[in-house]
Amino acid sequence: MGDFRLTTIEEFEAATDRLIETGKKVGADSWQLRVKNQTPHCKFGEQGICCRICSMGPCRITPKAPRGICGCDAHGIAGRNFLRFTAGGAATHSDHGREICHTLHTVAPDGNYKVKDPEKLLCIAKEWGVETEGKDIYDLAHEMSELALLEYGKPYGVQRWLKRAPEHTQKLWRDAEIEPRAIDREVSTAMHMTHMGNSCKAEALVRQSLRSGMSDGWGGSMCGTEFSDVMFGTPKPVDTEANLGVMKEDMVNIIVHGHDPSLSEMICDYSEDPEMLELAKSVGAKGINVAGVCCTSNEVAMRRGIPMAGNFLQQENVVLTGACEAIVVDVQCIFPALGPLSKCFHTKFITTSPIAQMPDSDFIRFDSKNAGENAKKIVRAAVENFVNRKPELVYIPQMKQKATVGYSTEAIVKVLDGVTNSYVDVTGTTKPLIECITSGVLRGAAALVGCNNPRVRADQAHIELMKKLIANDVIVILSGCSAQAAARAGLMDKEAKNLCGAGLKRVCELADIPPVLHMGSCVDISRMVVLASKLAKDSGLNISQLPLVGCAPEWMSEKAVSIGNYVVATGIDTFLGVEPQVSGSDQMVWWLTEGIRDWVEAAYTIETNIEKLGDAMLARIEEKRAALGI
Ligand code: MSK
């Protein structure tokens, strides 16, 4: 085991406290302080029973006032709020996917973006029934981009990607009327249904919530993931490092943050440009160090091995080190607090997207046409800023862990081929994994996803659940900020196999993998539903029969609710460690935790006690095993 040990939550927190001390010297604010200012939270909002959908109100439901002015009750109000929350998340992920499709339309052999994985493009084209014979790969990319963009507004039919699911699942979706039609339509329908004077039945609002989520996971997010792989490469295992110790005192530090790899890939390219490296030397730096935060970090870590500085609640910490020359952002999960915070240091806060414009930032508009030129401009601005660093404010916590990342579905299938002798199948079967599960070497698999949320001690729920699951021989796949929590703690170091039960440890040794597998960013949860579909097809079982569970223990965003809805709609029981804002309606709680099981053979479990949440996940896995007689 050498000298491997996990980094503890207490060590994370001690580093953060030390950084906040630096912040105090320069008058910086922090999320920890703002949480105190915002507590206690509004109870009506927490329970989902405040309606602001028309201007007769706002109306709030109490025992004395059980209906709003229009007559809508708590179930209608909580249901509408839940559906709008989902639609916000579905729109956000899907618009990210749309941008990727537009970028695909600009690929050219001598352009800013190229086709890096032609085989994947050919596979998707065949899947969609597009003729590929004799076609130039770039012409094919443009054709596929146009077809993908049509998925957003097609007048008839349902999403093309649904055919990846087993027949049984597709039938459930058809029968429940939750097959997503055009991606944009499901968001528009959600907004229409929740307008004043429309749906107020919990059942109808939950059904459309599932359908909107499906338009994300089996629509927009899948476009985002698949065509990102085509342009930037399908991830394969690669070594990297994680936590704030990846920042370098003697180098120019550029932090990339957000979601769309189109920006971060270019920043990485230009940070290796000889002219920029020369410039860095001329200002006294040893070089240029790029590190990531949030899902952008996942994107560039799993394709390039770029180190991961941190996850959602670490984004202020990278500036507080005093060693961040530029934090460069695109869209989603970016704290507006970064603007005023950056002004307390020498850091340049560079916004790049019309979708995420913020005060106190330098706006350098970035798009696929000016990508090369503007990425170079951004890298130059960061390098030239090195001389403005204030050495007395620099403190980089010397904490980092090794991590192996980049387990796309394709990579998982490939590495697990090495585990059993009976199947050596290079065509991509999941049978070795199924054999591990049926033989009991592995008890099952869990997908841990999602954010941090100050309602939960940051990262603790992610890390404690992972430790519990792997100790019980449950293999864990991760995406989003959950993945970075694992990497920062050390759970993506292959040495973490010693924390596993005997079965999982053996699998880790044979396949040479860490016990928790990094599958990417939050749009990449679409990889997880494809993997579940593949497992079901290869085993001849329904997805809901497999000993698989999903969990978002520290979720906070609208995107996370959209994700939860498509994961559960795929037939995977989903466990939440933070309550969705529906508790003011017993009908909404019932539909989400029980009622939907009749439609999709899975439902939510909500449990804020993390120990109990882990027990419930393990119990569900064992129930599924018992039902299969394995
Ligand atoms: S970045 S949505 S905090 S996972 Fe995708 Fe992390 Fe959640 Fe944002």
Residues whose N, C-alpha, C, O or C-beta is under 5 A from the ligand:
A	BS01	MSK	C294 C295 F312 C333 G450 C451 N452 G480 C481 C522 S557 K559
